[in-house]
Amino acid sequence: MAAITLENVSRHFGAVAAVDNVNLNVEAGEFVTLLGPSGCGKTTTLRMVAGLEQNTGGRIAIDNQVVSDASASFFVPPERRMLGMVFQSYAIWPHMTVFDNVAYPLRIRRKSAQEIAEKVKGALRLVEMENYADRPAPALSGGQQQRVAIARALVFEPRVLLLDEPLSNLDARLRTQTGDEFRALQKRLGITSLYVTHDQGEAMALSDRIVVMHSGHILQIGSPEEIYRRPANRGVAGFFGSPNFLPSKVKACATQADGSFLLTLDGPGWVGPCGSSSALPVGADVSVMVRPENMRIAEKASIRDDEMSWTGPIVQSIFRGTHRSIIAETPAGRLNIDVPSVHNPAAGDTITLAADSSAVWATPPV
């Protein structure tokens, strides 16, 4: 059952469409991330679900109950939607203790003192902050404030949890740790979560599904692995990491059992079979995506029949700890490859790169 439904939802600010005709279903218990660059419409979409922005087109439902319908001028205010919200800035009251911050949603709902005490204690236990109940909020670290914000969002047992870039103010190590802890908590509670971030790694680590947005539109919806390995277009592919794009042309196209397409390509960058999510006509130009980690340095004699290879001098070699990033100048253009850091090729060395057809994916060139 869909916990959140958006049907043809739009939000216009004058002549500007911040969100344009978006359709999305978030299933009960699912963790879905809205991902995209600044200004793509992801936060506006989240705020419309929360009721902090009013959609100018389409309708929004939570647990099959319509909360906003632009055509019927129907709008349920945010305080009646039973949603928990975690903000980028934490929004912790500085003049309150941890207990009072977490208790706030219950007090405005006029719950009894006993119920408030029990639920606040339980919420703080969930985020491992039960020993900080009497601590003044300003005495907390950024990570601790974020835990308090999550406890406050969960304390009144909302139907859905909404999170707007909640980790962006934390340092890299704490961001990873807090994200992992929150994902484990979300799985344990089974609460439906809609999350906003511009960080691709964060989205892949946390999400059941990712919604990639650009200029108010959805470009692709899929699992992290599907979007990373089978992007719908070059824009989605390029948003994740630094893939290589090789030009080629379609010679033939066949439908596969999983609904994708197997292209036969013949062009300057790639010759041979290649998967695609698009049925492209014979003669069409394509970009073949080869990710740096899916290439290898090979001896020419070891190149297999199912591999393409390119030879050229190294123009850059950067040590990154876990791996080394190499750029080589080849007849197909400059190619990026990631290799284990034990390899130490130097700028000026000539290398041969290889990649097989199972590790590449074709999209339209634009």
C-alpha positions in Angstrom: 0.0 0.0 0.0 1.3 3.4 -0.9 2.0 5.6 2.1 2.6 8.7 0.0 1.1 9.4 -3.4 1.8 12.3 -5.7 -0.4 12.6 -8.8 0.6 15.2 -11.4 1.9 17.5 -8.7 3.2 20.9 -9.6 4.3 24.0 -7.8 4.6 27.3 -9.7 6.0 30.5 -8.4 4.6 32.9 -10.9 5.8 31.7 -14.3 8.5 29.5 -12.8 7.7 25.8 -12.4 9.7 24.7 -9.4 8.0 21.2 -9.6 6.3 20.2 -12.8 3.8 17.3 -13.1 5.5 14.9 -10.7 4.1 11.4 -10.1 5.4 9.2 -7.2 4.3 6.4 -5.0 6.2 5.7 -1.7 5.2 2.3 -0.3 4.6 1.7 3.4 7.9 1.2 5.3 10.0 2.3 2.3 12.9 4.7 2.5 12.8 6.9 -0.7 15.3 9.7 -1.4 14.7 12.7 -3.6 18.1 13.4 -5.1 19.4 16.2 -7.3 21.3 19.5 -7.5 20.3 22.7 -5.9 17.1 24.1 -7.4 15.9 20.8 -8.9 12.6 20.8 -6.9 13.4 18.1 -4.3 12.9 20.3 -1.2 9.8 21.9 -2.7 8.4 18.5 -3.3 9.1 17.5 0.3 7.5 20.7 1.6 4.4 20.1 -0.4 4.0 16.6 1.2 4.5 18.3 4.6 2.0 21.0 3.9 4.6 23.8 4.2 4.1 24.6 0.5 0.7 24.3 -1.3 0.8 22.5 -4.6 -0.6 24.6 -7.5 -1.5 21.4 -9.5 -2.3 17.8 -8.9 -3.0 16.1 -5.6 -1.2 14.5 -2.7 -2.4 11.6 -0.5 -1.0 10.1 2.7 -2.2 6.6 3.6 -4.8 6.9 0.8 -6.2 10.0 2.4 -6.1 13.1 0.2 -4.3 16.0 2.0 -4.1 18.4 -0.9 -6.0 18.7 -4.2 -5.4 21.8 -6.2 -8.3 21.2 -8.6 -10.7 21.0 -5.6 -9.0 23.8 -3.6 -8.7 21.2 -0.8 -5.8 21.5 1.7 -5.1 19.9 5.0 -2.7 22.0 7.1 0.6 20.4 8.2 -0.4 20.0 11.9 -3.2 17.7 10.9 -1.1 15.4 8.6 0.6 13.4 11.3 4.0 13.8 9.8 7.4 14.0 11.5 9.9 16.4 10.1 13.6 16.7 10.5 15.2 19.9 9.2 18.7 20.7 7.9 19.2 23.2 10.7 17.9 20.7 13.4 15.5 23.5 14.7 16.3 22.7 18.3 15.0 25.2 20.8 18.1 26.7 22.5 16.2 27.7 25.7 14.9 24.2 26.4 16.5 21.0 27.7 16.7 17.9 25.6 13.6 16.5 27.3 11.5 19.6 26.7 12.6 19.7 23.0 11.4 16.2 22.4 8.3 16.7 24.5 7.2 19.7 22.5 5.0 17.9 19.9 3.2 16.0 22.7 2.6 19.1 24.8 1.0 21.0 21.9 -1.3 17.9 21.4 -2.2 18.2 25.1 -1.0 14.8 26.2 -0.8 13.9 29.9 2.3 14.4 31.8 2.7 10.6 32.4 2.3 9.9 28.6 4.8 12.6 27.8 7.3 11.3 30.2 7.0 7.7 28.9 7.1 8.6 25.2 10.0 11.0 25.5 12.0 8.4 27.4 11.2 5.9 24.7 12.1 8.3 21.9 15.4 9.2 23.5 16.2 5.6 24.1 15.7 4.9 20.3 18.5 7.5 19.5 20.7 6.5 22.4 20.2 9.9 24.2 18.3 8.8 27.3 21.1 10.0 29.6 21.0 13.5 28.1 17.3 14.3 29.0 18.2 17.1 31.4 21.1 18.5 29.3 20.6 22.1 27.9 20.2 22.0 24.1 23.1 24.4 23.4 25.5 22.0 25.3 25.0 19.3 22.6 27.3 18.6 19.6 25.9 18.8 16.1 25.5 15.0 16.0 23.7 15.0 19.3 21.4 17.8 18.2 20.5 15.8 15.1 19.6 12.8 17.3 17.3 15.0 19.4 15.7 16.3 16.2 15.0 12.7 15.1 13.6 11.7 18.5 11.3 14.8 18.5 10.1 13.8 15.0 9.3 10.2 16.1 7.9 10.9 19.6 4.3 11.3 18.6 4.4 8.2 16.3 3.9 9.9 12.9 2.6 8.1 9.9 5.5 9.3 7.7 8.9 10.8 8.4 10.2 13.6 6.2 13.9 14.6 6.3 15.4 17.6 4.5 19.2 17.3 4.2 19.4 16.3 7.9 23.1 15.3 7.7 24.6 18.2 5.6 25.8 20.2 8.6 27.8 17.3 10.0 31.5 16.5 9.2 32.1 13.6 6.8 32.9 10.9 9.4 29.9 11.8 11.6 27.6 12.2 8.6 28.4 8.5 7.6 28.0 7.3 11.1 24.7 9.1 11.8 23.3 8.1 8.4 24.1 4.4 9.1 22.5 4.6 12.6 19.4 6.3 11.3 18.9 3.8 8.5 19.2 0.9 11.0 16.6 2.7 13.2 14.2 3.3 10.2 14.4 -0.4 9.3 13.7 -1.5 12.8 10.7 0.8 13.2 9.5 0.3 9.7 8.5 3.9 9.3 7.9 5.3 5.8 10.6 7.9 5.1 11.0 10.5 2.4 14.5 12.0 2.4 16.1 14.9 0.5 19.8 15.2 -0.3 22.2 16.4 -3.0 24.8 13.8 -1.9 24.9 10.8 -4.2 26.8 8.6 -1.9 24.4 9.3 1.0 21.4 8.5 -1.3 22.9 5.2 -2.4 23.8 4.1 1.1 20.4 4.9 2.7 17.7 4.4 0.2 15.4 1.6 -1.0 14.7 3.7 -4.0 16.1 7.0 -5.4 14.2 9.6 -7.3 16.6 11.6 -9.4 15.2 15.1 -10.1 16.3 17.9 -12.4 14.6 21.3 -13.2 11.4 20.2 -11.5 11.1 16.9 -13.3 11.8 13.3 -12.3 14.5 11.8 -14.5 14.5 8.3 -13.1 13.2 6.2 -10.2 14.9 3.0 -9.2 17.0 1.2 -6.7 20.5 2.6 -6.0 22.1 -0.2 -8.0 19.7 0.1 -10.9 20.3 3.9 -11.2 24.0 3.5 -10.9 24.4 0.7 -13.3 21.5 1.3 -15.6 20.9 5.1 -15.9 18.0 6.2 -18.0 20.0 8.9 -19.7 23.4 10.6 -19.7 22.3 13.2 -17.2 21.5 10.5 -14.6 24.7 8.7 -15.4 26.9 11.8 -15.0 25.3 12.7 -11.6 26.9 9.6 -10.1 30.7 9.6 -10.0 32.8 10.4 -13.1 31.9 7.9 -15.8 33.6 7.7 -19.2 31.3 8.4 -22.2 32.3 6.8 -25.5 30.5 7.7 -28.8 29.0 5.0 -30.9 26.1 4.2 -33.3 23.3 1.6 -33.2 23.5 -1.2 -35.7 20.7 -3.3 -34.2 18.3 -3.4 -31.2 16.6 -6.3 -29.5 14.3 -6.5 -26.5 15.5 -8.6 -23.5 13.5 -10.6 -21.0 13.8 -8.0 -18.3 12.4 -5.3 -20.5 15.8 -3.7 -21.3 17.3 -3.6 -24.7 20.5 -5.2 -26.2 22.1 -2.9 -28.7 24.7 -3.9 -31.3 27.0 -0.9 -31.7 29.6 0.1 -34.2 31.3 3.4 -33.7 34.6 5.1 -32.8 34.3 4.6 -29.0 32.6 1.1 -28.8 32.0 -1.8 -31.1 29.9 -4.8 -30.0 27.0 -5.5 -27.7 25.8 -3.1 -25.0 22.7 -2.9 -22.8 20.3 0.1 -22.7 17.0 1.1 -21.1 16.0 2.8 -24.4 14.9 1.3 -27.7 17.0 3.2 -30.1 16.7 3.1 -33.9 19.4 1.8 -36.2 21.8 4.6 -37.0 21.1 6.5 -33.8 24.0 8.1 -31.9 24.6 6.8 -28.4 26.9 7.5 -25.4 28.4 4.3 -23.9 28.9 4.7 -20.2 32.0 2.9 -18.7 32.6 3.6 -15.0 36.3 4.0 -13.9 36.1 1.0 -11.5 34.8 -1.2 -14.4 38.0 -0.8 -16.4 41.3 -2.6 -16.0 44.9 -2.2 -17.0 45.6 -5.1 -19.3 48.4 -6.6 -21.3 47.4 -6.6 -25.0 47.8 -10.3 -25.2 45.2 -10.8 -22.4 42.4 -8.9 -24.1 39.3 -11.1 -24.4 36.9 -11.3 -27.4 34.2 -9.7 -25.3 36.4 -6.7 -24.3 37.1 -3.4 -25.9 40.6 -1.9 -25.3 42.3 1.4 -25.7 46.0 2.3 -25.5 47.6 5.6 -24.6 49.9 7.6 -22.3 49.0 8.5 -18.7 48.4 12.2 -18.3 47.5 12.1 -14.6 47.9 9.6 -11.7 46.4 10.6 -8.3 46.8 8.5 -5.1 43.5 8.5 -3.1 44.3 6.0 -0.4 42.0 3.1 -1.2 42.7 3.4 -4.9 44.6 5.4 -7.6 42.7 7.5 -10.2 44.4 7.5 -13.6 43.6 9.5 -16.7 45.0 8.2 -20.0 44.9 9.9 -23.4 43.5 7.4 -26.0 42.1 7.5 -29.5 38.7 7.5 -27.9 39.5 10.5 -25.8 40.6 10.9 -22.2 39.6 7.9 -20.1 39.4 7.7 -16.3 40.2 4.4 -14.6 40.4 3.5 -10.9 42.9 0.9 -9.9 44.1 -0.6 -6.5 46.5 1.8 -4.9 49.2 -0.9 -4.9 49.6 -0.1 -8.6 51.8 2.9 -9.2 51.9 3.8 -12.9 53.4 7.3 -13.6 52.5 10.1 -15.9 53.9 9.4 -19.3 53.7 5.6 -19.1 51.8 4.0 -21.9 49.0 1.6 -20.7 46.2 -0.4 -22.3 42.8 -0.2 -20.7 40.1 -2.9 -21.2 36.3 -3.2 -20.4 33.9 -5.9 -21.2 30.3 -5.5 -22.5 28.7 -6.6 -19.3 30.1 -3.5 -17.5 28.9 -0.8 -19.9 25.5 0.8 -20.6 24.3 2.9 -23.5 22.1 6.0 -23.3 21.1 8.7 -25.8 23.9 11.2 -26.2 22.0 14.1 -24.6 
